[in-house]
Amino acid sequence: MDFLTILPMAVVMVAGTQLVAAVFLASADRPRRASAGFLAGAAAAVVPVTTLAWLVTKDIKGAVGGSGHRAGRSPVETAIDGVVLALLVVLAVVVFLRRHRAGSPGWMGKLQHAEPGYAFRLALALFLAMPSDDLTMLTVGASAARHDLPWWHLLPFMLLTLLLLASPLLALVLLGRRAARVLPRIRDWAYHHSWIVSEIVIGFFILITGADLMG
């Protein structure tokens, strides 16, 4: 496993309400400031939680004596694989159950006039309160530590998460007035199809983790 393996999990992080909120903010009165606040809030949630999962798993593995450099696989590595697999199965169920809940809640009406501070707090709440995001960050951090990947291997996952969230703002900057046609399409895709892509990515990660567990 390397950073390319965990990279697709960034799609699971943003699919749904998070991307919809980013689209609304890109259409706000002050889109650049509001979107910057939203991205800062997302980073403030994603970086420490994923890092914490990596650190805890690394410490547990080191304390029990599991090492990816020894022949075979230690019991602690098997246990970590089992926990990660269980988290992925729960994540798949959560995404499926929430597949029709990506509509526009009442608070989205406030995004048209959102200030950077509000956008920052909103991103924190969305990424920390969403079970799917919590499970994704825990899975990515634990998987990286289980395979002895250094912390910087988490950076591409974090950066891609932020880049996907920034895509509505980038569309606005690059396309100008034409973004008025593109942004609603991004929003509609997030409403109706993002959960399918998420399930495909999760299924791919389940196969990899299952192969590790049986190998």
C-alpha positions as CSV (number, residue, x, y, z in Angstrom):
1,M,0.0,0.0,0.0
2,D,1.2,3.6,-0.7
3,F,-0.4,7.0,-0.8
4,L,-1.9,6.3,-4.2
5,T,-4.0,3.6,-2.7
6,I,-5.6,5.8,-0.1
7,L,-5.9,8.8,-2.4
8,P,-9.4,7.9,-3.8
9,M,-10.8,8.0,-0.3
10,A,-10.8,11.8,-0.6
11,V,-13.8,11.5,-2.9
12,V,-15.7,9.9,0.0
13,M,-14.7,12.8,2.2
14,V,-16.4,15.5,0.1
15,A,-19.2,13.6,-1.7
16,G,-22.6,14.9,-0.7
17,T,-23.3,17.8,1.7
18,Q,-19.7,19.0,1.8
19,L,-19.5,19.6,-1.9
20,V,-23.0,21.0,-2.1
21,A,-22.1,23.6,0.6
22,A,-18.9,24.4,-1.4
23,V,-21.1,25.1,-4.4
24,F,-23.4,27.4,-2.5
25,L,-20.4,29.3,-1.1
26,A,-18.9,29.7,-4.6
27,S,-22.2,31.4,-5.5
28,A,-22.3,33.6,-2.4
29,D,-21.9,37.4,-2.2
30,R,-18.2,37.1,-1.4
31,P,-17.3,33.7,-2.9
32,R,-13.6,33.9,-2.5
33,R,-13.6,34.9,1.1
34,A,-16.4,32.5,2.0
35,S,-14.8,29.6,0.2
36,A,-11.4,30.3,1.8
37,G,-13.0,30.2,5.2
38,F,-14.7,26.9,4.3
39,L,-11.4,25.4,3.1
40,A,-9.6,26.5,6.2
41,G,-12.3,24.9,8.4
42,A,-12.0,21.6,6.4
43,A,-8.2,21.6,6.8
44,A,-8.6,22.3,10.5
45,A,-10.7,19.1,10.8
46,V,-9.1,16.7,8.3
47,V,-5.4,17.2,9.2
48,P,-5.6,16.7,13.0
49,V,-8.1,13.8,12.9
50,T,-6.3,11.8,10.2
51,T,-3.0,12.5,11.9
52,L,-4.4,11.4,15.3
53,A,-5.6,8.1,13.8
54,W,-2.2,7.6,12.3
55,L,-0.4,8.4,15.5
56,V,-2.6,6.2,17.7
57,T,-2.4,3.2,15.4
58,K,1.4,3.7,15.0
59,D,1.8,3.8,18.8
60,I,-0.4,0.7,19.3
61,K,1.6,-1.2,16.7
62,G,4.9,-0.2,18.2
63,A,3.8,-1.0,21.7
64,V,2.7,-4.5,20.9
65,G,5.7,-5.1,18.7
66,G,4.1,-5.2,15.3
67,S,6.5,-4.3,12.5
68,G,6.1,-4.3,8.8
69,H,9.8,-5.2,8.4
70,R,9.6,-8.6,9.9
71,A,8.7,-11.7,7.9
72,G,5.1,-12.5,8.0
73,R,2.4,-10.5,9.7
74,S,2.1,-10.0,13.4
75,P,-1.1,-10.4,15.4
76,V,-1.4,-6.7,16.0
77,E,-1.3,-6.1,12.2
78,T,-4.0,-8.7,11.7
79,A,-6.1,-7.0,14.4
80,I,-5.6,-3.5,12.8
81,D,-6.6,-4.9,9.4
82,G,-9.7,-6.4,11.0
83,V,-10.6,-3.1,12.6
84,V,-10.1,-1.2,9.4
85,L,-12.2,-3.7,7.5
86,A,-15.0,-3.3,10.1
87,L,-14.8,0.5,9.8
88,L,-15.0,0.3,6.0
89,V,-18.1,-2.0,6.2
90,V,-19.8,0.5,8.6
91,L,-18.8,3.3,6.3
92,A,-20.4,1.6,3.3
93,V,-23.6,1.1,5.3
94,V,-23.6,4.8,6.5
95,V,-23.1,6.1,2.9
96,F,-25.9,3.8,1.6
97,L,-28.4,4.9,4.3
98,R,-27.6,8.6,3.8
99,R,-27.8,8.4,0.0
100,H,-31.1,10.3,-0.2
101,R,-30.3,12.8,2.5
102,A,-28.0,15.2,0.6
103,G,-30.8,17.7,0.1
104,S,-30.7,21.3,1.0
105,P,-31.2,21.8,4.8
106,G,-32.4,25.1,6.1
107,W,-28.9,26.4,7.0
108,M,-27.9,26.3,3.4
109,G,-30.1,29.3,2.8
110,K,-27.6,31.3,4.9
111,L,-24.7,30.6,2.7
112,Q,-25.6,33.3,0.2
113,H,-24.4,35.9,2.7
114,A,-21.9,33.8,4.6
115,E,-18.9,35.4,6.2
116,P,-15.5,33.6,6.3
117,G,-15.9,32.9,10.0
118,Y,-19.3,31.2,9.5
119,A,-18.0,29.2,6.6
120,F,-15.0,28.1,8.7
121,R,-17.3,26.9,11.6
122,L,-19.6,25.2,9.1
123,A,-16.8,23.2,7.6
124,L,-15.6,22.1,11.0
125,A,-19.1,21.0,11.9
126,L,-19.7,19.1,8.7
127,F,-16.4,17.2,8.8
128,L,-16.4,16.4,12.5
129,A,-20.1,15.7,12.9
130,M,-20.6,13.5,9.8
131,P,-20.1,9.8,10.6
132,S,-19.0,9.1,7.1
133,D,-16.1,11.6,7.3
134,D,-15.1,10.5,10.8
135,L,-15.0,6.9,9.6
136,T,-13.0,7.8,6.5
137,M,-10.4,9.8,8.3
138,L,-10.0,7.0,10.9
139,T,-9.7,4.4,8.2
140,V,-7.1,6.3,6.2
141,G,-4.9,7.2,9.2
142,A,-5.1,3.7,10.6
143,S,-4.4,2.0,7.2
144,A,-1.3,4.2,6.6
145,A,0.1,3.5,10.0
146,R,-0.6,-0.3,9.7
147,H,1.5,-0.4,6.5
148,D,4.3,1.7,8.0
149,L,3.7,4.6,5.7
150,P,5.3,7.9,6.9
151,W,3.0,10.8,7.9
152,W,3.7,12.7,4.7
153,H,1.9,9.9,2.7
154,L,-1.3,11.3,4.2
155,L,-0.7,14.7,2.6
156,P,-1.9,13.8,-0.9
157,F,-5.2,12.5,0.6
158,M,-5.6,15.8,2.6
159,L,-4.6,18.0,-0.4
160,L,-7.0,16.2,-2.8
161,T,-9.8,16.6,-0.3
162,L,-9.3,20.3,-0.2
163,L,-8.8,20.5,-4.0
164,L,-12.2,18.8,-4.6
165,L,-13.8,21.2,-2.1
166,A,-12.2,24.1,-4.0
167,S,-13.4,22.9,-7.4
168,P,-16.6,25.1,-7.3
169,L,-14.5,28.2,-6.6
170,L,-12.0,27.2,-9.3
171,A,-14.8,26.8,-11.7
172,L,-16.0,30.3,-10.8
173,V,-12.5,31.8,-11.3
174,L,-11.7,30.0,-14.5
175,L,-15.1,30.1,-16.2
176,G,-16.5,33.4,-15.1
177,R,-20.1,33.8,-16.1
178,R,-20.2,30.3,-17.6
179,A,-19.8,29.0,-14.0
180,A,-23.5,29.9,-13.5
181,R,-24.3,26.9,-15.7
182,V,-21.5,24.6,-14.4
183,L,-22.1,25.0,-10.6
184,P,-25.7,23.8,-10.6
185,R,-24.5,20.7,-12.4
186,I,-21.9,20.0,-9.8
187,R,-24.5,20.5,-7.1
188,D,-27.0,18.2,-8.8
189,W,-24.3,15.5,-9.2
190,A,-23.5,15.8,-5.5
191,Y,-27.3,15.4,-4.7
192,H,-27.9,12.4,-6.8
193,H,-24.8,10.4,-7.7
194,S,-22.0,11.1,-5.2
195,W,-23.0,8.2,-3.0
196,I,-22.5,5.7,-5.9
197,V,-18.9,6.9,-6.4
198,S,-18.3,6.7,-2.7
199,E,-19.5,3.1,-2.5
200,I,-17.2,2.2,-5.4
201,V,-14.2,3.7,-3.7
202,I,-15.1,2.1,-0.4
203,G,-15.5,-1.3,-2.1
204,F,-12.1,-0.9,-3.7
205,F,-10.6,-0.2,-0.3
206,I,-12.4,-3.2,1.3
207,L,-10.9,-5.5,-1.3
208,I,-7.4,-4.2,-0.6
209,T,-7.9,-4.5,3.1
210,G,-9.5,-8.0,2.8
211,A,-6.5,-9.1,0.7
212,D,-4.1,-7.9,3.4
213,L,-6.1,-9.7,6.0
214,M,-6.1,-13.0,4.1
215,G,-2.6,-12.7,2.8
